Amino acid sequence: MNLLYANDQRGAYPESWYAATAKPLDPFPELRGETHADVCIIGGGYTGLSTALHLANAGVDVVLLEAQRVGFGASGRNGGQVGSGQRKDQVALEKTYGLDDARKLWQVGEDAKALVKQLISEHKIDAAWRDGVAEVDWTPKGAAETAAYAEKLTRDYNATQIAPLDRDGARALIGSDAYHGGMIDHSAGHIHPLRFALGLAQAAMSAGARIYEASEVHDLRGGIARTGKGRVTADHIVMATNGYHGGLNPKVAARVLPINNFIVATEPLGERAEQVLTQDIAVADSKFVINYWRLSEDKRLLFGGGESYGDKFPADIAATVRKPMLQVYPHLADVKIDYAWGGTLGITPSRLPDFARLGPNLWSASGYSGHGVALATFAGKLLSDAIQGDAAGFDLMGKIRPSAFPGLGLLRSPMMAVAMRWYALRDRLGV
């Protein structure tokens, strides 16, 4: 089943709180007939839109093809967290790639956050940036390790806006007794993800990029991207498809696995919002199947939890997410859920992104593994730079390219489902 349409209507955003609080752009036309461009970009999420914007600003002729609507996929549905660093911590990066490259990869994360802020400011995007992301741990051991990691980041990476949290500090911040501590990063932040995506699309169009919606690419060969009613011949092609790569390129499909994740938005909490968060920050916890949450501008709890592999979302997304939400906030059992939605993202075996040159003038960046708001946006800049001749940043990310998932074809998703259930059991046991 095609993931582009398995759970969503054609040409429509999901019924999320994000869609309800964003001003949609007028639909872009469908590609019809043949056209040529310097660069053809496949995918209208953060990676594709940022690439289009940066190239168009440099005077490059760009065509962007989106199968649904711009920001339709994970870019318009995610938790909105703009995190520091990479999806793997610096200790692991130092062991695998050495201190020098680990420092460079940390700086990529710093530059990525700065770029998100810059684009919001420069293009006057109403993305509602707020400072602060906390990481909290279910176990005393995990809390101690996170506190030590916060101190390492301050000492070795000059991360002066990151501080450890003890159990009392975590409880005071997040209003829950479920956690034993963690750390808070005031240099990270959170945004309204769909408004950010729509703002990037508007900026790219204003810079001269040609954007087409309802234009799914079903064949990609020899510098030609073919849709149902047209085709684009280009000097360079960028795959920015993330979890929606389908069968366009087996080299990407081997490394980037689509998974589904789910979010709810409660009714406005009013004064009860203080029982959830005492600061306007975002939070993520230490579970393998991660929980993450924050307050919306109108004081709803936006809570993400639960994952699935395969084509279809659960029949009752609200019930799926309510269960982990009440493990953290049992006192919200009487709170109504107004919105519940799912989305498909791309993960890799290492949880590090997949930057690759797939062939002559064929580029790809995807597999951000839940860390994509900043990194996917920055990937657009790196792709733009590389296409224009400066590939240093892109090649640095290419050095950490993940290996392929085990299993082939139809076996991969069942194998990953078994692995997910095993890690979910570990979460429940507190291992």
N, C-alpha and C positions, 0 to 999 in steps of 0.2 A: 504494500500500500504506500502511496506517495505521502510523505509526512507533511507536505505543504497543504494538503487538503484533508488529512485523516481526522482532524479534530476541529477544523475551522471552516467557515464559509469563504468562498472565493471573494476576494476583494473587500473583506471586512476585517477590522481588528476584533480581537476577542472582547467579550463584555467584562472588562477589568476596571478597577478604579482608575488606572492610568488613562484608559480610553475615555472614561467618563469625565476626566478633568483635563483633557488636552484638546486644543482646537485643531481639527484635522485640516490637512492641506487639500486643496482641490485635487482630484485624481489626475495623475500623469497619464499621457496617452499610452496605448498599447503599440508596440513596435509592429509596423506593417511595411513590407517591402524590404529592400536592401539598402544598407548604408555603410559608410566607412568611418573609422575613427582612429586616432592615434592609439587610444587605449579603450578597450571594452572591459567593463567591470560587471561581474555576475554576482548579484546580491546587494540588497539595499538596507543592510544593517550598518552598525557603526564602522566596520572595516571598509565596506564599499563606499559609504557616504563620505567618510573621512578621506579615503583615497581620491575620490572624485573631486572633493573640495580642494585638496592640496594641489592636485594636478591642474584643475581648471584655473586656480589662482596663478599658476605658473604659465598659463597660456596654452596648455595642452588640450587638444580636442578629445573630449571624453564622452562615451556613451555608457550609461549604467542601466542594466536590465534587472528588474525585480519581478519575481513571479507573482507576488501578491501586492501588498502596499509597502512603501518604505517604512522601516521600523516595525514591520509585521511580526518578525520572529523574536528571538531572545532579546534583541536590542530594545524592543518596546514592552517587554513583559517582566524583566528581571527585578531583583531586589533593590537595585539602584545604588549599591555600594561601590565606591570608588576607592579601592584599596591600595596599599603601598606594596612595593616589591613585586615578586612573582608569586604564583600559586604555591610553589615550594619555598620553604624558609631558607634563609641565608646559610645556616649550618649545613644543610643538605647540598646546597649549591657549591659551597666551598669545598666539601669533600669530593664532589663529582667533577667540578670544572676548575678548581683552583681559586685562590683568593682574588687574583686579578680579574678574572672573568666574573666572579661572583659580585665584586664591587661594580663592574660595568652593568650587570644585570639589575642590581639594586638601583643604579642611576636611571636605567630605563624606566623603572617603576616611578621614580621621582619625576622624571620628565613627562611621563604619561599623565600623571595627576595634574601637573602644571598645564599640559596641553588642554585637558578637559576644561579647566578653569579659564584658560585663555580664550577658547572657542566660545564658551558661554558668554564671556564679557564682550569679546570682539563682535559677535553677531547678535548680541542682545537676546539670547535664548532664555526663556522663562523656565529654567530647569530647576529652580529652587535649591541651589547648592547649600548644604549645611555641613559644618565641620564635625568630625569625630566618628570613629568606628572602634567599638570594643570587641575583643575576643575573650570569651569566657569558657571555663573548663568544668567538665562534669566531675572530675576526680581530683583529689589533693595532689597526686603525682603530676597530673597534667598542669594544674595551676602553678606548681613550683617550677616546672619546666618553662612555662610561658613567662613567668616573672623573670627567670634567668635569661630568657631570650630577649625580653624587653631591655634588660640591662646590657646585653651584648650589642643590640642595635644602637643604643645610646653611646656605648663605648667605642665600637668599631666602625659604625656607619654614621656617626654624628646625628643620629635620629633623636634630637632633643625634645621632640613633641610626643614621644612615646614613653609611657610610664606603666609600671606594673600595678596590678590591683590585687589586694588581699581579699579574703572572703567578705569581710565587712564592707570593703570598698565596692565590691561587685554587687552585693546586696543593696547597698544604698543607691547605686546607679541604676540597676535594672529591676528592682522591686521583686526579686525572686530569691528563694532559698535554695534553688536547684544547683547552684554553682559554687565552686570553691575558690575562685579567683580568676586572674587572667591579666589582660593589659588593655590600655586604651591608647589609641593613636589619633591625636588631634590634627595631624597633617593629612589624614585621609578624610573622606566625606561621603555624602550620599545625595542623590539627585532624583528628580522625576525622569525616569529613563525614556519614556515615549516622547515627552516634550523635547528632550535633548536630541533624539533621533530626527524628529520633525524639523527642529532648528537647523541641524546639519544639512538636511535635504534642501531646505529653503536657501541656505547659504550656498550650497553647491550649484543649485539652479541659477541663482543670481550671479555666480561667477562664470557661468556659461556651460556647465555640464548639461548634457542631454539625458534626461531621466525618463525611462519607460516602465510602467507598471503592467500587471497582468501579462507579463512577457517571460514565461518560464523557458529557460534554456534546456533543451532536451538532447542537444548534440553539440559536442565541442571537439573540433578537429581542424588541424592545419590553419590555425589563426582565424577560424570562422566559428562564431557562436550562432546557432540556429534556434529560433523559437518556432511556435506553431504557425505564425503568420509573417515571419521576417527573418533576416539574418544580418549579422554585423561582421564585417571583415576589419581586422585591426592589426596594428603593428605589435601591440602587446595585449595580452588578456590576463585579467586578475580574477581568480576564484576567491570570492569573499562570501562563501556559502555556509560556513560553520556547520551546524548540525543538520542542515538541509542540503548536503552535497549530493545526495542520491547516488546515481551511478555515473556522474560526470567524469570522475577520475579515480581509478582504483588505488593510486598511491595515497590520495587523501583519505579515501574510505577505509584503508587499512589502519590508519592512525587516529582518525577522529570518529568517535562513536557517538551517535545521537542518543541522548537520554532526556527524560521528561521530568520536570520539576514543577512544584505547585505552590500557589500563594493565595491567601485570603485577605480581605479587608473587612474588618468588623464595622459595626455601626460606630458613629462618633462617640468617643468615650467621655467627653466633657471633663469634669473634674477628676474622673477616675483615671485619666491618662497619667496622672502623677504616680499612680500605683504600678505603672508599667515602666516608664522611663522618667527619671528626674532631670535628664538633659536631652536635648534634641539631637541624639546620636543614633547611629545604627549599631546593631549587635549581630555577631555570628558566634556559634558555639563550636565545641571541639568534636562533635559527633562525626563519624565518617559520612553518614547521611545527614548533612548539616542542617541545623535550624538557623534562621536569620530573621531579623525583624527590626522595625523602626516605627515611628509615628508619622502619619501623614500630616499635611498642612491643616486638615480639619480634625485632627486628633483621633483618627482611626488607628488601630493597630494593623499594620501590614506585616503579616507573618508568613514566612516561607518554610515549608517542610515536606518531606516525602519525595521519593523518586520512583520512577518506573522505567523499564526498558521495553521497547516494543512500540507498536504503532498507536495504540489507543490510550487516551487518558482514562482515569477511573470514572465510573458513572457518577460518583458523589465526591467531587473534589473537596468540598467544604468539610465533609466528614474525615477525609484523608488528612487534612491539615489540622483540623481541630484537635485531633488526638495529641500530636506533639506540642501544640500550642498550650493545651491544658496541663501537660507535664511541667511546663515552665510557669504558667500562670493559672493555677487551678481556680483562683478566685474570679476568673472571667467565664465560668461555666454558663452563666446566664446571659452572656453578651451575644447579640445577634450578629451573624455574618451576612454582610450585604453583597459582597462580590467574592467569587472564587474562580480562579483561572489557572491554566497550565501553560507551559511553554517547553520548547525543545531547544536544548543547547548542545554543544559539542565538547566532549571530554577526550583526553588522551591518556595512555597508560601511565605516563609520568606526571600528569597534571600540568605539564609545561606546554606552551602553545606550539603549533606546527607551522613554522615558516619554511617555505620550500620553493625552489625553482624546479618546476615540474617538467620543463622542456624549454626549447628555444623561445624566449619571450613569453613563457607561461608561468605566472606567479600565483602563489597561494599563501594565505595566512588564516588560521582558524584554530579551533580546539583550545579555547581559553579556559575551559574547565571551571566556570563560575567566577572568573577573575577578569571578565572581559570589558567592563565599562571603560576602564582606563586603557588597558592593553590593546583592545580592538581599535579604539580611537587612535592610539599611537601607531598601531600597525599601518593605518592609512598613510601617515606621514612617512614611515619607513618605506613603504611600497612606492610612494610618490618619489622619494629621494632615489631609490634604487633604479626605478625606470628612467629617471633623468641622469643616471650615471654615478650617483654616490650610494653605493650598496653597503657601506661599512656597518650601519645599524642593522640592516636586514640580515647581513651575514652573521653578525653576532647572535641574533636570535636563531638563525639557522644552525648554529653550533649546538644548540640544546634541543634539536629536533628529536621528538620521541620515537621510540621503536614502534613497530606494528603491534596491535593487539593479538593475543593468541587466538587460534581458531580461524576458520575460513567460512566465508559466506554465511549461510543460515545458522551455523553453529555459534557464531560470535555472540549474538544477543542472548540466547539461552545460557551460555557460559557466564556472561556478565550478570545475568539475573541471579544465578546461583551465588556468584561472588557478592552481589549486593545483599542477598539475604543473610549470608555469613557475617558481613560487616554490620548489618543491622542487629543481628543477634549479639555481636560483641558490644554494640552500643547499649543494648538493654542490660547486658551483664556488667557493664561498666569496666570492660577490659581495656 
